């Protein structure tokens, strides 16, 4: 496992996964090319994020379920669209909101789910 540090937050990624900065997101993919995790962040100008704040990003909150990954909490959903399986998370801690997606071909749906969950479970704020 390697430490990925990204400013205010960090996580552990297995040696067989690679991370790189692309535009405004960090992209993490495994060597077998099944799928990738993409993480972008938003900082609140004043105060901390709360679950109610996520409503502004979601068309239908009822399709999302509460989730906790590491020291972050928020909402998650899964969908299959146009031949792609997509898992999404809106996770917050303090004034930081992470929007995370994992995507792969529909034929590979579920193959990396356990690994992705294990990786996201290591999410921590820098101060911890």
C-alpha positions in Angstrom: 0.0 0.0 0.0 1.1 3.5 -0.8 -0.1 6.8 0.7 -1.8 9.2 -1.7 -1.8 12.8 -0.3 -4.0 15.3 -2.0 -3.8 18.5 0.0 -6.5 18.4 2.8 -7.1 14.7 2.5 -5.4 11.4 1.8 -5.9 7.7 1.3 -4.1 4.4 0.8 -3.9 2.8 -2.6 -2.7 -0.7 -3.3 0.6 -1.1 -5.2 -1.3 -2.5 -8.3 -3.3 0.7 -8.6 -1.8 3.9 -10.1 -2.9 7.5 -9.3 -2.4 10.6 -11.4 -3.7 14.2 -11.5 -5.8 15.1 -14.5 -7.2 18.6 -14.8 -9.3 19.1 -11.7 -9.5 15.4 -10.6 -7.4 12.6 -9.3 -7.8 9.4 -11.4 -6.9 6.1 -9.8 -6.9 2.9 -12.0 -5.7 -0.6 -11.6 -3.2 -2.2 -13.9 -5.7 -4.7 -15.3 -7.7 -1.8 -16.8 -11.1 -2.9 -15.5 -12.2 0.5 -14.3 -11.1 3.7 -12.6 -11.9 5.9 -9.6 -12.1 9.6 -10.2 -12.1 12.1 -7.3 -12.8 15.8 -7.5 -13.1 18.2 -4.6 -15.0 21.3 -3.5 -14.2 23.5 -0.6 -17.0 25.4 1.2 -16.1 29.0 1.7 -17.6 29.2 5.2 -18.8 26.6 7.7 -18.8 22.8 7.2 -20.8 20.7 4.8 -23.8 18.9 6.1 -25.9 16.1 4.5 -28.6 18.7 3.6 -26.1 20.6 1.5 -25.9 17.6 -0.9 -29.4 18.2 -2.1 -28.1 21.0 -4.3 -26.1 18.5 -6.3 -28.7 15.7 -6.6 -31.8 15.6 -8.8 -33.5 12.9 -6.7 -32.1 12.3 -3.2 -34.4 9.2 -2.8 -32.1 7.3 -5.2 -29.1 7.8 -2.9 -28.2 5.9 0.3 -26.2 7.1 3.3 -22.6 5.9 3.4 -19.4 6.4 5.3 -15.9 6.0 3.9 -13.0 6.5 6.3 -13.6 9.8 8.1 -16.0 11.1 5.4 -19.8 10.7 5.3 -22.3 11.3 2.7 -24.4 9.5 0.0 -23.8 6.9 -2.6 -25.7 5.5 -5.7 -25.1 3.0 -8.4 -26.4 3.0 -12.0 -25.9 1.3 -15.3 -26.1 3.6 -18.4 -25.1 3.2 -22.0 -23.1 0.0 -21.3 -21.2 1.5 -18.3 -21.6 0.6 -14.6 -21.1 3.7 -12.5 -20.9 4.1 -8.7 -21.0 7.6 -7.3 -20.3 9.1 -3.9 -20.7 12.6 -2.4 -18.6 12.5 0.7 -17.8 15.3 3.1 -15.7 16.1 6.1 -15.6 19.6 7.5 -15.5 22.1 4.7 -14.4 19.6 2.1 -16.7 17.7 -0.3 -15.4 14.9 -2.4 -17.3 13.8 -5.5 -16.1 10.3 -6.4 -17.0 8.0 -9.2 -16.0 4.5 -10.1 -16.8 3.4 -13.7 -16.2 0.3 -15.7 -17.8 -1.6 -18.6 -21.2 -3.1 -17.7 -19.6 -6.5 -18.4 -17.1 -5.9 -15.6 -19.7 -4.6 -13.1 -18.9 -5.8 -9.5 -15.3 -7.1 -10.3 -13.6 -4.3 -8.4 -16.3 -3.4 -5.9 -14.5 -4.9 -2.9 -11.2 -3.3 -3.8 -12.8 0.1 -4.5 -14.6 -0.1 -1.1 -11.4 -1.0 0.7 -9.5 1.9 -1.0 -12.3 4.4 -0.1 -12.5 3.1 3.5 -9.0 4.6 4.0 -10.0 8.2 3.2 -8.8 10.5 5.9 -8.5 14.2 6.4 -4.9 15.5 6.6 -5.3 16.6 10.2 -6.1 13.0 11.4 
